[in-house]
Amino acid sequence: MNSVINLRILLLMATTSLFTIAHAADRSQARSMVISRYGIVATEQPLASQIGATILAQGGSAVDAAVAANAAMGVVEPMANGIGGDLFAIVYEAKTGRLYGLNASGWAPAGLSIEFIKGITNQMPQSGIHSVTVPGCVAGWQKLLDRFGRKKMKDVLAPGIRLADEGFPVTEIISSYWVDSEKKLRRSKSAARTYLPGGRAPATGEIFRNPDLAWSYRQIASRGRKGFYEGELARRVLKCSAELGGTLSAEDLAKFSAEWVEPISTTYRGWTVYELPPNGQGIAALAMLNLMENFPLGKLGPNSADALHVMIEAKKLAYADMLRFVADPHFAKAPVAGILAKDYARERAKLIDLAKANCNVAAGQPPPMGTDTTYLCVVDAEGNMVSYIQSNYNSFGSGVVAEGTGFVLQNRGGLFSLDPAHPNALAGRKRPLHTIIPAFMTKDDVRVAFGIMGGWNQSQAHAQFVSDLVDHRMNPQAALEAARFTKLTFAGCDVEMESRVAAAVRTELESRGHKIKVRGPFADDVGGGQAVMRDFSAGVNYGASDPRKDGAAIPQSLPQK
């Protein structure tokens, strides 16, 4: 036994200065990290992780593996992601040490306007054809592969095509998501035909096939992005939109393009943490960290009443600014530098009363200065890394499936505001405020790609993950597993918390005014995540996968000599 423990310590020696090494007999984490000299793929479904790892073993890059794994996820977890949704990614290029950001979020149809919606309803639709924005995923695939891929589109889509044709046994947690969406899927004949074989959601272990999605993948495999935004697949989507009274046009599809963006960052106790700039919510995670840095969270202890109180209050302040200012930067310039200024954070941190919860938090005045989602990450043998997130927004998105395509269209348009004075007001060819965010962090020779899913939960979950690594010296697996809180509303003092947070801590928080709803020990509401880490000084990769999902971190097989 001692020799096993000593071996584990030797394997982790490279990270001893950064993370605590728990003795095998007293560690709190349920899973071990995956550790390899070669590549690792972490997704929320083992088949997708395995497909990505196989692409690595066949000589593919981290990006090739990420796209292949994402295509597989579109088959095996269709409620959460797919080619009808959007995509964001952060790519780390090992040979240059550069980070690249990709925003592949789609815009609203040119004909969709506040006036059009208000002629139908007084609220932005959360499902149906008027919640649909142009899917950005395939445009993102093409940009990623053109810049960083070693394989062709047909090669990385081949495993997903086979999986859709032959079928796969549905996993436990994904099956429960499917059952929860039965009512939504029954509203559309094509959605029900595609996703409710036999009139119901597939049960755990049942084989599900999607030949229509295999057909759609083949269009993309043969023609790249044009196979999605033009041609027969596009005609099927446009026909569906027209039949439902939608405004989507051929130009809306053909003229859309994903774009490379510069990641934004802040420092947190010696680490640099990166997110993507607006129109995503990642700035809120960085603002939270800036606020948290004003308090000695390491001394307060993980999931102590004082530490949780500080983080919950920081969340409210950061999200208030995010909701007030973040929108499509092509339409409204958010004061990014001001929101991320350390002086601004110090002033905002003074609003945190350590004895009392604030139930009415307003946005500040930054100084002017120059649910349903899938997250996956990949590191390859050279140290190239991808932090990658893709989503339909709500479960099964808009609930709209164009006949014969095998995928659901997203409902990202539901995030627009109908207030014409708001920066996030609905307009044609505009992208909405976005929830899905990939993240990345660095210190010395260590790089970590990570993400945690779950709608508006994501920024607050990112900040908790970073704090667990930095303040409490947890390794990535332990940090993913640690009990979390989430506040999914933007007003009031309500907060949800996993039952693994000690009852005495919850009682103390309630005495300060927090209204706590206790969730299960590994609750879906607080999000599930994945992480990969590279120690460049040792040439060793680490992978972690959240037990709140069905997934796994899987290493590539040994490369052939």
C-alpha positions as CSV (number, residue, x, y, z in Angstrom):
1,M,0.0,0.0,0.0
2,N,2.8,2.4,0.9
3,S,4.5,1.9,-2.4
4,V,1.2,2.7,-4.2
5,I,0.9,6.0,-2.2
6,N,4.5,6.8,-2.8
7,L,4.1,6.3,-6.6
8,R,1.1,8.6,-6.6
9,I,3.1,11.2,-4.8
10,L,6.0,10.9,-7.3
11,L,3.5,11.3,-10.2
12,L,2.2,14.5,-8.6
13,M,5.4,16.0,-7.5
14,A,5.3,18.5,-10.3
15,T,2.2,20.1,-8.9
16,T,3.0,19.9,-5.2
17,S,3.8,23.6,-5.1
18,L,0.3,24.4,-6.4
19,F,-2.1,21.7,-5.1
20,T,-2.4,19.7,-2.0
21,I,-1.7,16.0,-2.3
22,A,-4.2,14.0,-0.3
23,H,-3.2,10.7,1.3
24,A,-5.2,7.9,-0.3
25,A,-6.7,7.0,3.0
26,D,-8.0,10.5,3.9
27,R,-8.7,12.2,0.7
28,S,-12.3,13.6,0.1
29,Q,-12.5,13.2,-3.6
30,A,-14.4,10.3,-5.1
31,R,-12.4,9.9,-8.3
32,S,-8.7,10.0,-9.1
33,M,-7.3,12.3,-11.7
34,V,-6.4,10.7,-15.1
35,I,-2.6,11.2,-15.5
36,S,-0.7,10.6,-18.8
37,R,2.3,11.7,-20.8
38,Y,0.0,11.7,-23.8
39,G,-3.3,13.3,-24.7
40,I,-6.5,13.3,-22.5
41,V,-10.1,14.1,-23.5
42,A,-12.7,14.9,-20.9
43,T,-16.4,15.1,-21.8
44,E,-19.7,14.3,-20.1
45,Q,-20.2,11.0,-21.9
46,P,-17.5,8.3,-22.1
47,L,-18.2,7.4,-25.8
48,A,-17.5,11.0,-26.8
49,S,-14.3,11.0,-24.7
50,Q,-13.2,7.8,-26.2
51,I,-13.8,9.1,-29.8
52,G,-11.7,12.2,-29.0
53,A,-9.0,10.1,-27.5
54,T,-9.0,7.8,-30.6
55,I,-8.6,10.9,-32.9
56,L,-5.5,11.9,-30.8
57,A,-4.1,8.4,-31.1
58,Q,-4.5,8.6,-34.9
59,G,-2.4,11.8,-35.0
60,G,-5.1,14.4,-34.6
61,S,-4.5,17.6,-32.8
62,A,-6.3,18.8,-29.7
63,V,-8.7,20.7,-31.9
64,D,-9.4,17.7,-34.1
65,A,-10.3,15.7,-31.0
66,A,-12.5,18.4,-29.6
67,V,-14.6,18.7,-32.8
68,A,-14.9,14.9,-33.1
69,A,-15.9,14.7,-29.4
70,N,-18.4,17.5,-29.9
71,A,-20.0,15.8,-32.9
72,A,-20.3,12.6,-30.8
73,M,-21.9,14.6,-28.0
74,G,-24.5,15.9,-30.5
75,V,-25.5,12.3,-31.0
76,V,-25.4,11.0,-27.4
77,E,-26.7,14.1,-25.6
78,P,-29.0,15.9,-28.1
79,M,-30.9,17.9,-25.5
80,A,-27.8,19.8,-24.4
81,N,-25.9,20.4,-27.6
82,G,-25.7,19.8,-31.3
83,I,-25.2,21.5,-34.7
84,G,-28.4,23.6,-34.1
85,G,-26.6,25.5,-31.3
86,D,-23.6,27.8,-30.6
87,L,-20.0,27.3,-29.7
88,F,-17.2,29.1,-27.9
89,A,-13.6,27.9,-27.4
90,I,-10.3,28.9,-26.0
91,V,-7.3,27.3,-27.8
92,Y,-3.8,27.2,-26.3
93,E,-1.0,26.7,-28.9
94,A,1.9,25.1,-27.1
95,K,4.6,26.1,-29.6
96,T,3.9,29.8,-29.3
97,G,2.4,30.0,-25.9
98,R,-0.5,32.0,-27.3
99,L,-4.2,31.8,-26.5
100,Y,-6.9,32.2,-29.1
101,G,-10.6,32.8,-28.5
102,L,-13.4,31.8,-30.8
103,N,-16.9,33.2,-30.7
104,A,-19.2,31.1,-32.8
105,S,-22.5,32.4,-31.5
106,G,-25.2,33.1,-34.1
107,W,-27.1,36.2,-34.7
108,A,-30.9,36.9,-34.8
109,P,-32.6,36.8,-38.3
110,A,-32.5,40.2,-40.0
111,G,-36.3,40.2,-40.0
112,L,-36.7,39.5,-36.2
113,S,-37.3,42.8,-34.3
114,I,-38.8,44.1,-31.1
115,E,-41.8,45.3,-33.1
116,F,-42.3,41.9,-34.7
117,I,-42.3,40.1,-31.4
118,K,-44.5,42.6,-29.7
119,G,-47.1,42.0,-32.4
120,I,-47.3,38.5,-31.1
121,T,-46.5,38.6,-27.4
122,N,-45.2,40.9,-24.7
123,Q,-42.3,38.7,-23.7
124,M,-39.3,37.3,-25.6
125,P,-40.3,33.7,-26.6
126,Q,-38.3,31.0,-24.8
127,S,-39.2,28.3,-27.3
128,G,-40.6,27.9,-30.7
129,I,-39.4,29.4,-34.0
130,H,-39.2,33.0,-32.8
131,S,-36.6,32.0,-30.2
132,V,-34.3,30.6,-32.8
133,T,-31.0,32.3,-33.8
134,V,-28.6,31.2,-36.5
135,P,-26.7,28.2,-35.2
136,G,-23.0,29.0,-34.9
137,C,-21.6,25.5,-34.2
138,V,-20.6,24.4,-37.7
139,A,-19.0,27.7,-38.6
140,G,-17.0,27.3,-35.4
141,W,-15.9,23.8,-36.4
142,Q,-14.7,25.1,-39.7
143,K,-12.7,28.0,-38.2
144,L,-11.1,25.7,-35.6
145,L,-10.1,23.0,-38.1
146,D,-8.8,25.5,-40.7
147,R,-6.5,27.0,-38.2
148,F,-5.4,24.2,-35.8
149,G,-6.6,20.9,-37.4
150,R,-4.5,18.2,-38.8
151,K,-7.4,16.2,-40.1
152,K,-10.2,17.0,-42.6
153,M,-13.8,17.6,-41.6
154,K,-14.9,14.2,-43.0
155,D,-12.3,12.4,-40.7
156,V,-13.4,14.0,-37.5
157,L,-17.1,13.6,-38.2
158,A,-16.8,9.9,-39.3
159,P,-17.1,8.5,-35.7
160,G,-20.2,10.7,-35.0
161,I,-21.8,9.6,-38.3
162,R,-21.3,5.9,-37.4
163,L,-22.6,6.5,-33.9
164,A,-25.8,8.1,-35.2
165,D,-26.3,5.4,-37.8
166,E,-25.6,2.4,-35.6
167,G,-27.0,3.8,-32.3
168,F,-25.8,3.8,-28.8
169,P,-27.1,2.8,-25.3
170,V,-28.4,5.9,-23.5
171,T,-26.6,6.6,-20.2
172,E,-28.2,7.2,-16.8
173,I,-28.2,10.9,-16.3
174,I,-28.8,11.7,-19.9
175,S,-31.8,9.4,-19.9
176,S,-33.3,11.4,-17.0
177,Y,-32.8,14.7,-18.9
178,W,-34.6,13.1,-21.9
179,V,-37.6,12.1,-19.8
180,D,-37.9,15.6,-18.3
181,S,-38.2,17.0,-21.9
182,E,-40.9,14.6,-23.2
183,K,-43.7,17.2,-22.9
184,K,-41.7,19.8,-24.9
185,L,-40.8,17.3,-27.6
186,R,-44.4,16.3,-28.1
187,R,-45.3,19.8,-29.2
188,S,-43.6,19.2,-32.6
189,K,-44.3,16.1,-34.8
190,S,-40.8,16.2,-36.2
191,A,-39.2,16.6,-32.8
192,A,-41.3,13.7,-31.4
193,R,-40.5,11.5,-34.4
194,T,-36.8,12.1,-34.0
195,Y,-36.4,12.0,-30.2
196,L,-39.3,9.9,-28.9
197,P,-39.1,6.6,-30.6
198,G,-42.1,4.5,-29.6
199,G,-43.7,7.6,-28.3
200,R,-41.4,8.1,-25.2
201,A,-37.9,9.0,-24.2
202,P,-35.4,6.2,-24.4
203,A,-34.7,4.6,-21.0
204,T,-31.3,3.9,-19.6
205,G,-29.5,1.2,-21.7
206,E,-31.9,1.4,-24.6
207,I,-30.4,1.9,-28.1
208,F,-31.1,5.2,-29.7
209,R,-30.4,5.8,-33.4
210,N,-30.6,9.1,-35.4
211,P,-30.2,8.4,-39.1
212,D,-31.4,12.0,-39.9
213,L,-28.5,13.4,-37.9
214,A,-26.1,11.1,-39.7
215,W,-27.4,12.5,-43.0
216,S,-26.8,16.1,-41.8
217,Y,-23.3,15.2,-40.6
218,R,-22.6,13.8,-44.1
219,Q,-23.6,17.1,-45.7
220,I,-21.0,18.9,-43.5
221,A,-18.4,16.2,-44.0
222,S,-18.5,16.6,-47.7
223,R,-18.9,20.3,-48.1
224,G,-17.7,21.8,-44.8
225,R,-19.6,24.9,-43.5
226,K,-21.4,25.2,-46.8
227,G,-23.0,21.9,-46.2
228,F,-24.8,23.4,-43.3
229,Y,-25.4,27.1,-44.2
230,E,-26.2,26.4,-47.9
231,G,-27.6,23.6,-49.9
232,E,-30.2,21.0,-49.0
233,L,-29.7,21.1,-45.3
234,A,-30.2,24.8,-45.2
235,R,-33.3,24.5,-47.4
236,R,-34.9,22.1,-44.9
237,V,-34.2,24.5,-42.1
238,L,-35.6,27.5,-44.0
239,K,-38.7,25.5,-45.1
240,C,-39.4,24.6,-41.4
241,S,-39.0,28.3,-40.4
242,A,-41.4,29.5,-43.1
243,E,-44.0,26.9,-42.2
244,L,-43.9,28.1,-38.6
245,G,-44.1,31.8,-39.4
246,G,-40.4,32.4,-38.7
247,T,-38.2,35.1,-40.2
248,L,-35.1,33.1,-40.9
249,S,-33.7,33.8,-44.5
250,A,-31.1,32.2,-46.7
251,E,-28.9,35.3,-46.3
252,D,-29.1,35.0,-42.5
253,L,-27.5,31.6,-42.8
254,A,-25.1,32.2,-45.7
255,K,-23.6,35.5,-44.4
256,F,-23.0,34.3,-40.8
257,S,-19.4,33.8,-39.7
258,A,-17.7,32.8,-36.5
259,E,-15.0,35.2,-35.3
260,W,-11.7,35.0,-33.6
261,V,-11.6,37.2,-30.4
262,E,-8.9,38.1,-27.8
263,P,-9.6,36.4,-24.4
264,I,-10.0,38.8,-21.5
265,S,-8.3,38.0,-18.1
266,T,-7.6,39.0,-14.6
267,T,-5.1,37.8,-12.0
268,Y,-6.1,35.9,-8.8
269,R,-3.4,35.4,-6.2
270,G,-0.6,34.8,-8.7
271,W,-2.7,33.0,-11.3
272,T,-4.0,34.5,-14.5
273,V,-7.5,33.4,-15.4
274,Y,-9.0,33.8,-18.9
275,E,-12.5,34.0,-20.2
276,L,-14.0,35.2,-23.5
277,P,-15.2,38.8,-23.9
278,P,-18.8,39.9,-24.3
279,N,-21.3,38.8,-25.6
280,G,-20.6,36.0,-23.1
281,Q,-21.0,36.1,-19.3
282,G,-17.4,35.2,-18.6
283,I,-16.6,38.7,-17.5
284,A,-18.8,38.0,-14.4
285,A,-16.5,35.2,-13.3
286,L,-13.4,37.5,-13.5
287,A,-15.3,40.2,-11.7
288,M,-16.2,37.8,-8.9
289,L,-12.6,36.7,-8.6
290,N,-11.5,40.4,-8.3
291,L,-14.0,40.9,-5.5
292,M,-13.0,37.6,-3.7
293,E,-9.4,38.6,-3.8
294,N,-10.1,41.3,-1.2
295,F,-10.9,38.6,1.4
296,P,-8.6,35.9,2.9
297,L,-10.6,32.9,1.6
298,G,-7.7,30.5,2.1
299,K,-7.7,31.2,5.8
300,L,-11.5,31.1,6.1
301,G,-11.5,27.5,4.8
302,P,-13.4,25.7,2.0
303,N,-17.2,25.8,2.3
304,S,-17.0,27.7,5.6
305,A,-19.8,30.1,6.4
306,D,-17.5,33.2,6.0
307,A,-16.0,32.0,2.6
308,L,-19.4,31.1,1.2
309,H,-21.0,34.4,2.3
310,V,-18.2,36.3,0.6
311,M,-18.6,34.4,-2.7
312,I,-22.4,34.6,-2.7
313,E,-22.3,38.4,-2.2
314,A,-19.5,38.7,-4.8
315,K,-21.7,36.8,-7.2
316,K,-24.6,39.3,-6.8
317,L,-22.3,42.3,-7.4
318,A,-20.6,40.8,-10.5
319,Y,-23.8,39.6,-12.1
320,A,-25.5,42.9,-11.6
321,D,-22.8,44.6,-13.7
322,M,-22.8,41.8,-16.3
323,L,-26.6,42.0,-16.8
324,R,-26.5,45.8,-17.0
325,F,-23.6,46.2,-19.5
326,V,-22.9,43.0,-21.5
327,A,-24.3,42.6,-25.0
328,D,-23.1,42.1,-28.6
329,P,-20.0,44.3,-28.8
330,H,-20.8,45.1,-32.4
331,F,-23.9,46.9,-31.1
332,A,-22.9,48.1,-27.6
333,K,-19.5,48.5,-26.1
334,A,-19.3,47.0,-22.6
335,P,-16.9,48.8,-20.2
336,V,-14.8,45.6,-20.0
337,A,-11.6,47.2,-18.7
338,G,-13.6,49.2,-16.1
339,I,-15.5,46.2,-14.8
340,L,-12.2,44.3,-14.5
341,A,-10.2,47.1,-12.8
342,K,-8.8,46.1,-9.4
343,D,-9.6,49.6,-8.0
344,Y,-13.2,49.2,-9.0
345,A,-13.3,45.8,-7.4
346,R,-11.9,47.1,-4.2
347,E,-14.6,49.8,-4.1
348,R,-17.4,47.3,-4.9
349,A,-16.0,44.8,-2.3
350,K,-16.7,47.5,0.4
351,L,-20.4,46.8,-0.3
352,I,-20.1,43.2,1.1
353,D,-21.3,43.2,4.7
354,L,-19.7,40.2,6.4
355,A,-22.6,39.9,8.9
356,K,-25.5,40.4,6.5
357,A,-26.7,39.3,3.1
358,N,-27.7,42.0,0.6
359,C,-31.0,41.2,-1.0
360,N,-31.1,44.2,-3.4
361,V,-27.9,44.6,-5.4
362,A,-27.6,47.2,-8.1
363,A,-25.1,47.6,-10.9
364,G,-22.1,49.8,-10.3
365,Q,-20.5,52.5,-12.5
366,P,-17.3,51.0,-13.9
367,P,-14.7,53.6,-14.8
368,P,-14.3,54.4,-18.5
369,M,-11.0,52.8,-19.6
370,G,-9.0,52.1,-22.8
371,T,-28.8,24.3,-18.6
372,D,-28.3,23.1,-21.0
373,T,-24.9,22.8,-22.4
374,T,-22.0,20.5,-23.0
375,Y,-18.5,21.3,-21.9
376,L,-15.4,19.4,-23.0
377,C,-11.7,19.9,-22.9
378,V,-8.7,18.3,-24.6
379,V,-4.9,18.3,-24.1
380,D,-2.6,16.6,-26.6
381,A,0.8,15.1,-26.1
382,E,2.5,18.4,-27.2
383,G,0.6,20.4,-24.7
384,N,-1.9,22.0,-27.1
385,M,-5.2,22.5,-25.2
386,V,-8.8,23.3,-26.0
387,S,-11.4,24.7,-23.6
388,Y,-14.6,24.1,-25.5
389,I,-18.3,24.7,-24.8
390,Q,-21.4,24.1,-27.0
391,S,-25.1,24.4,-26.3
392,N,-28.7,24.5,-27.4
393,Y,-29.5,26.8,-24.4
394,N,-32.5,25.2,-22.8
395,S,-33.0,21.4,-23.0
396,F,-33.7,20.6,-26.6
397,G,-33.4,24.3,-27.4
398,S,-36.4,25.8,-29.2
399,G,-38.1,22.4,-29.5
400,V,-38.1,22.9,-33.3
401,V,-36.6,20.2,-35.5
402,A,-36.6,20.7,-39.3
403,E,-37.9,17.6,-40.9
404,G,-35.2,15.1,-41.9
405,T,-32.3,16.9,-40.2
406,G,-32.1,15.1,-36.9
407,F,-31.1,18.1,-34.7
408,V,-33.0,20.7,-32.7
409,L,-32.6,24.4,-33.3
410,Q,-31.4,26.5,-30.4
411,N,-33.5,29.0,-28.5
412,R,-30.7,31.6,-27.8
413,G,-33.0,34.4,-28.9
414,G,-34.8,34.0,-25.6
415,L,-32.0,35.9,-24.0
416,F,-32.7,39.1,-25.8
417,S,-34.3,42.0,-24.0
418,L,-37.4,43.7,-25.5
419,D,-36.4,47.0,-23.8
420,P,-35.2,49.1,-26.7
421,A,-32.9,51.1,-24.4
422,H,-31.1,48.1,-23.1
423,P,-27.7,47.2,-24.6
424,N,-29.0,43.6,-25.1
425,A,-32.2,44.7,-26.9
426,L,-33.3,42.4,-29.7
427,A,-32.2,43.5,-33.2
428,G,-31.7,41.8,-36.6
429,R,-28.2,40.3,-37.1
430,K,-27.4,40.9,-33.4
431,R,-26.1,38.2,-31.0
432,P,-27.7,37.9,-27.6
433,L,-26.1,38.0,-24.2
434,H,-24.7,34.5,-23.9
435,T,-24.5,32.1,-20.9
436,I,-21.9,29.5,-22.2
437,I,-18.3,30.2,-21.3
438,P,-15.0,28.2,-21.6
439,A,-12.2,29.1,-19.2
440,F,-8.4,28.8,-18.9
441,M,-5.9,29.6,-16.2
442,T,-2.1,29.7,-16.0
443,K,0.7,30.0,-13.5
444,D,4.4,29.3,-14.1
445,D,4.6,26.1,-16.2
446,V,1.0,24.9,-15.4
447,R,-2.0,25.4,-17.7
448,V,-5.6,24.4,-16.9
449,A,-8.5,24.3,-19.3
450,F,-11.8,24.0,-17.5
451,G,-15.5,24.7,-17.7
452,I,-18.7,24.0,-15.7
453,M,-22.1,23.9,-17.4
454,G,-25.4,25.2,-16.3
455,G,-26.8,28.4,-17.7
456,W,-26.4,31.4,-15.4
457,N,-24.6,29.1,-13.0
458,Q,-21.4,29.1,-15.0
459,S,-19.6,32.2,-14.0
460,Q,-20.2,31.6,-10.2
461,A,-19.1,28.0,-10.7
462,H,-15.9,29.0,-12.4
463,A,-15.1,31.4,-9.6
464,Q,-15.7,28.6,-7.0
465,F,-13.5,26.2,-9.0
466,V,-10.6,28.7,-9.2
467,S,-10.9,29.4,-5.5
468,D,-10.8,25.7,-4.7
469,L,-7.6,25.3,-6.7
470,V,-5.9,28.5,-5.6
471,D,-7.2,29.3,-2.1
472,H,-7.7,25.7,-0.9
473,R,-4.9,24.0,-3.0
474,M,-7.2,21.3,-4.3
475,N,-6.3,19.4,-7.5
476,P,-8.6,19.7,-10.5
477,Q,-10.6,16.6,-9.7
478,A,-11.2,17.5,-6.1
479,A,-12.1,21.1,-7.1
480,L,-14.7,19.7,-9.6
481,E,-16.2,17.4,-6.9
482,A,-16.2,20.0,-4.1
483,A,-19.7,21.0,-2.9
484,R,-21.0,24.2,-4.6
485,F,-23.7,26.8,-4.3
486,T,-25.6,28.4,-7.1
487,K,-27.8,31.5,-7.3
488,L,-29.9,31.2,-10.5
489,T,-32.0,34.4,-9.8
490,F,-30.7,37.9,-10.1
491,A,-32.5,39.5,-7.2
492,G,-33.2,38.6,-3.6
493,C,-31.3,36.4,-1.1
494,D,-32.2,33.0,-2.3
495,V,-29.4,30.5,-2.9
496,E,-29.2,26.8,-3.7
497,M,-26.6,24.7,-2.0
498,E,-25.6,21.0,-2.1
499,S,-26.3,19.0,1.0
500,R,-22.7,18.2,1.5
501,V,-22.2,21.8,2.8
502,A,-22.3,21.2,6.6
503,A,-25.7,21.9,8.3
504,A,-24.1,24.2,10.8
505,V,-22.6,26.3,8.0
506,R,-26.1,26.5,6.3
507,T,-27.6,27.6,9.6
508,E,-25.0,30.3,10.1
509,L,-25.6,31.6,6.6
510,E,-29.4,31.7,7.2
511,S,-28.7,33.8,10.3
512,R,-27.1,36.4,8.0
513,G,-30.2,36.5,5.8
514,H,-29.5,34.0,3.1
515,K,-32.5,31.9,2.1
516,I,-31.1,28.5,1.4
517,K,-32.6,25.7,-0.6
518,V,-30.8,22.4,0.0
519,R,-30.2,20.3,-3.1
520,G,-28.8,16.7,-3.3
521,P,-25.2,15.9,-2.6
522,F,-24.2,16.0,-6.3
523,A,-26.9,18.3,-7.7
524,D,-27.4,19.1,-11.4
525,D,-28.3,22.7,-10.6
526,V,-24.8,23.6,-9.6
527,G,-23.5,22.3,-12.9
528,G,-21.1,19.6,-14.0
529,G,-17.7,20.3,-15.3
530,Q,-14.5,18.9,-16.9
531,A,-10.9,20.0,-16.7
532,V,-7.5,19.1,-18.2
533,M,-4.2,20.3,-16.8
534,R,-0.7,20.4,-18.3
535,D,2.5,20.6,-16.3
536,F,5.0,21.7,-19.0
537,S,8.0,21.3,-16.7
538,A,7.3,17.6,-16.3
539,G,5.6,16.9,-19.6
540,V,2.6,15.4,-17.8
541,N,-1.1,15.8,-18.4
542,Y,-4.0,15.5,-16.0
543,G,-7.7,15.0,-16.6
544,A,-10.7,15.4,-14.4
545,S,-14.4,14.7,-14.9
546,D,-17.3,15.8,-12.7
547,P,-19.4,12.9,-11.1
548,R,-22.5,15.1,-11.5
549,K,-22.5,13.9,-15.1
550,D,-22.2,10.6,-17.0
551,G,-18.8,11.5,-18.3
552,A,-15.1,10.6,-18.0
553,A,-11.6,11.8,-18.7
554,I,-10.0,9.3,-21.0
555,P,-6.4,9.2,-22.1
556,Q,-5.3,8.3,-25.6
557,S,-3.7,5.0,-26.2
558,L,0.0,4.7,-26.5
559,P,1.2,6.0,-29.9
560,Q,2.6,3.4,-32.1
561,K,6.4,3.5,-32.7
